[in-house]
């Protein structure tokens, strides 16, 4: 098997490691540094407390379905004092918003149906 082939038994998402982060920074140092600075600014204490920002991030991570973000922001929320109950409620908010988007966008399908098959 060549080094370019991914084996069937390899995990879908490789473990995030310091070496991976270093490689990312080495390949594109400017954007990597800018992203780190942006992230630090976004999650700094401000008008919204850091714990709340991390709970928002947990919810968004579930909508974007990023496993790295889910783990990282869940850990960060716990470090900021969030409880398991708060984290799960944030996830339920995300689930409702995701489902709500599908429901709301059904208006597009209903509008298309009405235009393509007008009532007799």
Backbone as a printed PyTorch tensor [residue, N CA C, xyz], in Angstrom:
tensor([[[  0.8540,  -1.1650,   0.0000],
         [  0.0000,   0.0000,   0.0000],
         [  0.9030,   1.2310,   0.0000]],

        [[  0.6050,   2.2000,  -0.8700],
         [  1.4210,   3.4090,  -0.9320],
         [  1.1000,   4.3080,   0.2510]],

        [[  1.9860,   5.2610,   0.5010],
         [  1.7770,   6.1740,   1.6160],
         [  0.6050,   7.1190,   1.3470]],

        [[  0.1480,   7.1960,   0.0960],
         [ -0.9580,   8.0830,  -0.2520],
         [ -2.3140,   7.4190,  -0.0500]],

        [[ -2.3320,   6.1210,   0.1460],
         [ -3.5750,   5.3900,   0.3190],
         [ -3.9690,   5.3960,   1.7900]],

        [[ -5.2340,   5.6350,   2.0400],
         [ -5.7350,   5.6040,   3.4130],
         [ -6.2870,   4.2110,   3.6730]],

        [[ -5.7830,   3.5680,   4.6880],
         [ -6.2170,   2.2190,   5.0400],
         [ -7.6320,   2.2500,   5.5880]],

        [[ -8.3680,   1.1650,   5.3740],
         [ -9.7380,   1.0650,   5.8570],
         [ -9.8430,   1.1660,   7.3660]],

        [[ -8.7770,   0.7680,   8.0770],
         [ -8.8360,   0.7770,   9.5330],
         [ -8.3530,   2.1000,  10.1380]],

        [[ -8.0040,   3.0680,   9.3060],
         [ -7.5930,   4.3730,   9.8350],
         [ -8.8260,   5.1700,  10.2240]],

        [[ -8.7160,   5.9730,  11.2870],
         [ -9.8720,   6.7620,  11.7080],
         [-10.2420,   7.8070,  10.6540]],

        [[-11.5260,   8.1080,  10.5660],
         [-11.9830,   9.1190,   9.6130],
         [-11.3950,  10.4860,   9.9580]],

        [[-11.3280,  10.7920,  11.2370],
         [-10.7930,  12.0600,  11.6910],
         [ -9.4970,  11.7950,  12.4530]],

        [[ -8.3580,  12.1860,  11.8880],
         [ -7.1090,  11.9600,  12.6080],
         [ -7.0810,  12.7590,  13.9030]],

        [[ -6.3590,  12.2470,  14.8670],
         [ -6.2430,  12.9230,  16.1570],
         [ -5.5320,  14.2550,  15.9560]],

        [[ -6.0950,  15.2940,  16.5270],
         [ -5.4560,  16.6100,  16.4750],
         [ -4.2490,  16.5800,  17.4080]],

        [[ -3.1050,  16.9180,  16.8760],
         [ -1.8720,  16.8620,  17.6500],
         [ -1.1090,  18.1720,  17.5030]],

        [[ -0.1740,  18.4360,  18.4130],
         [  0.6800,  19.6140,  18.2510],
         [  1.4550,  19.5720,  16.9230]],

        [[  1.8590,  18.3760,  16.4970],
         [  2.5890,  18.2570,  15.2310],
         [  1.7150,  18.6890,  14.0520]],

        [[  0.4290,  18.3330,  14.0910],
         [ -0.4840,  18.7390,  13.0290],
         [ -0.6300,  20.2570,  13.0200]],

        [[ -0.7540,  20.8320,  14.1930],
         [ -0.8710,  22.2860,  14.3060],
         [  0.3840,  22.9760,  13.7800]],

        [[  1.5460,  22.4320,  14.1260],
         [  2.8090,  22.9950,  13.6430],
         [  2.8950,  22.9130,  12.1190]],

        [[  2.4690,  21.8060,  11.5640],
         [  2.5080,  21.6500,  10.1060],
         [  1.5820,  22.6570,   9.4380]],

        [[  0.3920,  22.8200,   9.9860],
         [ -0.5610,  23.7800,   9.4500],
         [  0.0530,  25.1800,   9.4590]],

        [[  0.6980,  25.5280,  10.5700],
         [  1.3290,  26.8450,  10.6900],
         [  2.5070,  26.9970,   9.7380]],

        [[  3.2590,  25.9320,   9.5580],
         [  4.4240,  25.9830,   8.6660],
         [  3.9940,  26.1750,   7.2140]],

        [[  2.9050,  25.5080,   6.8210],
         [  2.4360,  25.5870,   5.4380],
         [  1.7880,  26.9270,   5.1060]],

        [[  1.2020,  27.5750,   6.0960],
         [  0.5520,  28.8790,   5.8740],
         [  0.6630,  29.7030,   7.1530]],

        [[  1.8580,  30.2100,   7.4630],
         [  2.0680,  30.8800,   8.7480],
         [  1.2180,  32.1390,   8.9580]],

        [[  1.0560,  32.9380,   7.9490],
         [  0.2750,  34.1680,   8.1090],
         [ -1.1690,  33.9200,   8.4800]],

        [[ -1.8760,  33.1380,   7.6790],
         [ -3.2670,  32.8430,   8.0320],
         [ -3.4000,  32.1220,   9.3730]],

        [[ -2.4640,  31.2250,   9.6790],
         [ -2.5310,  30.5010,  10.9500],
         [ -2.4110,  31.4600,  12.1290]],

        [[ -1.4710,  32.3790,  12.0400],
         [ -1.2890,  33.3640,  13.1090],
         [ -2.5080,  34.2810,  13.2070]],

        [[ -3.0240,  34.7100,  12.0710],
         [ -4.2050,  35.5790,  12.0700],
         [ -5.4180,  34.8600,  12.6640]],

        [[ -5.5660,  33.5760,  12.3320],
         [ -6.6970,  32.8180,  12.8590],
         [ -6.5990,  32.6690,  14.3710]],

        [[ -5.3900,  32.3720,  14.8750],
         [ -5.2070,  32.2570,  16.3280],
         [ -5.5490,  33.5690,  17.0300]],

        [[ -5.0930,  34.6870,  16.4750],
         [ -5.3780,  35.9960,  17.0760],
         [ -6.8840,  36.2840,  17.0360]],

        [[ -7.5120,  35.9700,  15.9150],
         [ -8.9540,  36.1690,  15.7710],
         [ -9.7150,  35.3350,  16.8000]],

        [[ -9.3330,  34.0760,  16.9270],
         [ -9.9880,  33.1820,  17.8710],
         [ -9.8450,  33.6800,  19.3070]],

        [[ -8.6370,  34.1230,  19.6600],
         [ -8.4170,  34.6500,  21.0140],
         [ -9.2840,  35.8740,  21.2660]],

        [[ -9.3910,  36.7520,  20.2680],
         [-10.2120,  37.9620,  20.4270],
         [-11.6910,  37.6050,  20.5580]],

        [[-12.1580,  36.6760,  19.7500],
         [-13.5680,  36.2920,  19.7650],
         [-13.9700,  35.6830,  21.1040]],

        [[-13.1090,  34.8360,  21.6640],
         [-13.4710,  34.1330,  22.8940],
         [-13.0420,  34.8550,  24.1710]],

        [[-12.4790,  36.0490,  24.0350],
         [-12.1030,  36.8370,  25.2210],
         [-13.3640,  37.3290,  25.9290]],

        [[-13.2210,  37.5340,  27.2180],
         [-14.3220,  38.0910,  28.0130],
         [-14.7190,  39.4330,  27.4050]],

        [[-16.0010,  39.6700,  27.2830],
         [-16.4920,  40.9240,  26.7110],
         [-17.9150,  41.1550,  27.1560]],

        [[-18.7240,  41.7150,  26.2830],
         [-20.1350,  41.9390,  26.5970],
         [-20.8300,  40.6040,  26.8740]],

        [[-20.3600,  39.5540,  26.2150],
         [-20.8480,  38.1980,  26.4720],
         [-19.7720,  37.4700,  27.2640]],

        [[-20.1260,  36.8710,  28.4020],
         [-19.1300,  36.1400,  29.1930],
         [-18.5180,  34.9790,  28.3980]],

        [[-17.2700,  34.6710,  28.6910],
         [-16.5440,  33.6120,  27.9920],
         [-17.2760,  32.2730,  28.0730]],

        [[-17.8430,  31.9550,  29.2160],
         [-18.5840,  30.6930,  29.3530],
         [-19.7340,  30.6410,  28.3560]],

        [[-20.4660,  31.7370,  28.2240],
         [-21.5830,  31.7810,  27.2860],
         [-21.0790,  31.6460,  25.8550]],

        [[-19.9560,  32.2870,  25.5460],
         [-19.3780,  32.1680,  24.2060],
         [-19.0220,  30.7120,  23.9050]],

        [[-18.5020,  30.0080,  24.8910],
         [-18.1510,  28.6070,  24.6820],
         [-19.4050,  27.7440,  24.5160]],

        [[-20.4620,  28.0690,  25.2230],
         [-21.7220,  27.3330,  25.0410],
         [-22.2870,  27.5820,  23.6410]],

        [[-22.1760,  28.8130,  23.1640],
         [-22.5940,  29.1160,  21.7890],
         [-21.7530,  28.2880,  20.8230]],

        [[-20.4550,  28.2340,  21.0690],
         [-19.5560,  27.4720,  20.1920],
         [-19.9010,  25.9870,  20.1880]],

        [[-20.2690,  25.4390,  21.3410],
         [-20.6830,  24.0310,  21.4090],
         [-21.9120,  23.8280,  20.5210]],

        [[-22.8680,  24.7300,  20.6250],
         [-24.0870,  24.6120,  19.8150],
         [-23.7640,  24.7010,  18.3300]],

        [[-22.9790,  25.6940,  17.9490],
         [-22.6300,  25.8690,  16.5380],
         [-21.8320,  24.6720,  16.0280]],

        [[-20.9400,  24.1570,  16.8530],
         [-20.1370,  22.9970,  16.4450],
         [-21.0260,  21.8030,  16.1230]],

        [[-22.1310,  21.6740,  16.8330],
         [-23.0500,  20.5770,  16.5400],
         [-23.8040,  20.8280,  15.2390]],

        [[-24.0820,  22.0760,  14.9170],
         [-24.7340,  22.3880,  13.6470],
         [-23.7640,  22.1800,  12.4850]],

        [[-22.5090,  22.6090,  12.6480],
         [-21.5270,  22.4200,  11.5830],
         [-20.9850,  20.9940,  11.5660]],

        [[-21.2450,  20.2560,  12.6160],
         [-20.8630,  18.8530,  12.7660],
         [-19.3490,  18.6420,  12.6720]],

        [[-18.6040,  19.5460,  13.3080],
         [-17.1460,  19.4180,  13.3460],
         [-16.7470,  18.6820,  14.6220]],

        [[-16.2420,  17.4470,  14.5080],
         [-15.9030,  16.6940,  15.7140],
         [-14.7910,  17.3480,  16.5330]],

        [[-13.8480,  17.9970,  15.8640],
         [-12.7740,  18.6810,  16.5930],
         [-13.3510,  19.8390,  17.4050]],

        [[-14.2480,  20.6040,  16.7880],
         [-14.8640,  21.7440,  17.4800],
         [-15.7590,  21.2790,  18.6220]],

        [[-16.4970,  20.2030,  18.4030],
         [-17.3670,  19.6840,  19.4620],
         [-16.5350,  19.3460,  20.6960]],

        [[-15.4680,  18.5770,  20.5030],
         [-14.6290,  18.1970,  21.6460],
         [-13.9300,  19.4050,  22.2600]],

        [[-13.3230,  20.2190,  21.4250],
         [-12.5520,  21.3550,  21.9330],
         [-13.4020,  22.3710,  22.6720]],

        [[-14.5550,  22.7080,  22.1070],
         [-15.3850,  23.7210,  22.7650],
         [-16.1610,  23.1480,  23.9440]],

        [[-16.4430,  21.8530,  23.9290],
         [-17.0470,  21.2310,  25.1180],
         [-16.0470,  21.2910,  26.2660]],

        [[-14.7940,  20.9410,  25.9870],
         [-13.7500,  21.0390,  27.0270],
         [-13.6030,  22.4790,  27.5190]],

        [[-13.5730,  23.4260,  26.5810],
         [-13.4120,  24.8330,  26.9570],
         [-14.6060,  25.3130,  27.7870]],

        [[-15.8150,  24.8920,  27.4060],
         [-17.0060,  25.2770,  28.1820],
         [-16.9240,  24.7180,  29.6000]],

        [[-16.5000,  23.4620,  29.7340],
         [-16.3370,  22.8690,  31.0650],
         [-15.2980,  23.6400,  31.8750]],

        [[-14.1830,  24.0050,  31.2340],
         [-13.1410,  24.7770,  31.9380],
         [-13.6490,  26.1520,  32.3720]],

        [[-14.6240,  26.6800,  31.6400],
         [-15.1940,  27.9830,  31.9990],
         [-16.3240,  27.8470,  33.0120]],

        [[-16.5790,  26.6300,  33.4740],
         [-17.5710,  26.4210,  34.5280],
         [-18.9330,  25.9530,  34.0540]],

        [[-19.0770,  25.6540,  32.7700],
         [-20.3590,  25.1610,  32.2800],
         [-20.6290,  23.7800,  32.8570]],

        [[-21.8810,  23.4980,  33.0880],
         [-22.2940,  22.1880,  33.5850],
         [-22.6830,  21.2980,  32.4110]],

        [[-22.7720,  20.0270,  32.6780],
         [-23.2600,  19.0990,  31.6600],
         [-24.6600,  19.4760,  31.1960]],

        [[-25.4800,  19.9290,  32.1260],
         [-26.8490,  20.3200,  31.7940],
         [-26.8520,  21.5260,  30.8570]],

        [[-25.9930,  22.5230,  31.1200],
         [-25.9210,  23.6960,  30.2460],
         [-25.4360,  23.3180,  28.8500]],

        [[-24.4630,  22.4440,  28.7930],
         [-23.9300,  22.0070,  27.4990],
         [-25.0100,  21.2670,  26.7170]],

        [[-25.7290,  20.3670,  27.3640],
         [-26.7670,  19.6120,  26.6650],
         [-27.8960,  20.5290,  26.2210]],

        [[-28.2590,  21.5300,  27.0320],
         [-29.2960,  22.4760,  26.6090],
         [-28.8400,  23.2680,  25.3960]],

        [[-27.5680,  23.6530,  25.3490],
         [-27.0360,  24.3600,  24.1830],
         [-27.1360,  23.4820,  22.9430]],

        [[-26.8640,  22.1950,  23.0980],
         [-26.9580,  21.2620,  21.9730],
         [-28.4100,  21.1440,  21.5060]],

        [[-29.3490,  21.1080,  22.4570],
         [-30.7640,  21.0480,  22.0810],
         [-31.2070,  22.3140,  21.3650]],

        [[-30.6910,  23.4610,  21.7670],
         [-30.9910,  24.7110,  21.0510],
         [-30.4970,  24.5940,  19.6100]],

        [[-29.2800,  24.0640,  19.4360],
         [-28.7270,  23.8890,  18.0910],
         [-29.6170,  22.9560,  17.2610]],

        [[-30.0640,  21.8570,  17.8750],
         [-30.9110,  20.8990,  17.1590],
         [-32.2210,  21.5450,  16.7280]],

        [[-32.8030,  22.3400,  17.6080],
         [-34.0610,  23.0140,  17.2700],
         [-33.8500,  24.0120,  16.1500]],

        [[-32.7620,  24.7570,  16.2060],
         [-32.4820,  25.7500,  15.1690],
         [-32.2220,  25.0710,  13.8310]],

        [[-31.5180,  23.9550,  13.8450],
         [-31.2490,  23.2220,  12.6060],
         [-32.5640,  22.7010,  12.0150]],

        [[-33.4010,  22.1240,  12.8550],
         [-34.6990,  21.6270,  12.3870],
         [-35.5880,  22.7840,  11.9530]],

        [[-35.5290,  23.8770,  12.6920],
         [-36.3320,  25.0470,  12.3550],
         [-35.9700,  25.6110,  10.9970]],

        [[-34.6950,  25.5400,  10.6440],
         [-34.2650,  26.0160,   9.3310],
         [-34.9010,  25.1970,   8.2120]],

        [[-34.9480,  23.8990,   8.4040],
         [-35.5880,  23.0440,   7.3980],
         [-37.0730,  23.3730,   7.2810]],

        [[-37.7140,  23.5460,   8.4110],
         [-39.1430,  23.8790,   8.4200],
         [-39.3760,  25.2210,   7.7300]],

        [[-38.5870,  26.2290,   8.0850],
         [-38.7700,  27.5580,   7.5040],
         [-38.5010,  27.5510,   6.0010]],

        [[-37.4770,  26.8280,   5.5720],
         [-37.1370,  26.7970,   4.1550],
         [-38.1220,  25.9720,   3.3300]],

        [[-39.0310,  25.2590,   3.9940],
         [-40.0610,  24.5480,   3.2350],
         [-40.9310,  25.5330,   2.4640]],

        [[-40.8860,  26.8040,   2.8570],
         [-41.6180,  27.8340,   2.1210],
         [-41.1540,  27.9070,   0.6690]],

        [[-39.8770,  27.6270,   0.4320],
         [-39.3610,  27.6170,  -0.9430],
         [-40.0020,  26.4910,  -1.7530]],

        [[-40.0900,  25.3110,  -1.1510],
         [-40.7250,  24.1900,  -1.8410],
         [-42.2100,  24.4660,  -2.0580]],

        [[-42.8810,  24.9960,  -1.0490],
         [-44.3110,  25.2920,  -1.1860],
         [-44.5450,  26.3330,  -2.2750]],

        [[-43.6830,  27.3390,  -2.3550],
         [-43.7960,  28.3710,  -3.3820],
         [-43.5810,  27.7640,  -4.7670]],

        [[-42.5980,  26.8810,  -4.8990],
         [-42.3390,  26.2200,  -6.1830],
         [-43.5090,  25.3480,  -6.5950]],

        [[-44.0470,  24.5970,  -5.6450],
         [-45.2270,  23.7570,  -5.9240],
         [-46.3770,  24.6300,  -6.4290]],

        [[-46.6150,  25.7340,  -5.7490],
         [-47.7150,  26.6200,  -6.1270],
         [-47.5300,  27.1850,  -7.5300]],

        [[-46.2890,  27.4820,  -7.9050],
         [-46.0160,  28.0260,  -9.2390],
         [-46.0480,  26.9490, -10.3250]],

        [[-45.5910,  25.7640,  -9.9920],
         [-45.5190,  24.6840, -10.9790],
         [-46.8510,  23.9460, -11.1310]],

        [[-47.6050,  23.8910, -10.0530],
         [-48.8880,  23.1910, -10.0830],
         [-49.9530,  24.0610,  -9.4230]],

        [[-50.3140,  25.1600, -10.0760],
         [-51.3110,  26.0550,  -9.4580],
         [-52.6530,  25.3320,  -9.2560]],

        [[-53.3180,  25.7480,  -8.2100],
         [-54.6100,  25.1510,  -7.9020],
         [-55.5640,  25.4370,  -9.0460]],

        [[-56.4150,  24.4740,  -9.3480],
         [-57.3650,  24.6220, -10.4650],
         [-58.5560,  25.4230, -10.0250]]])
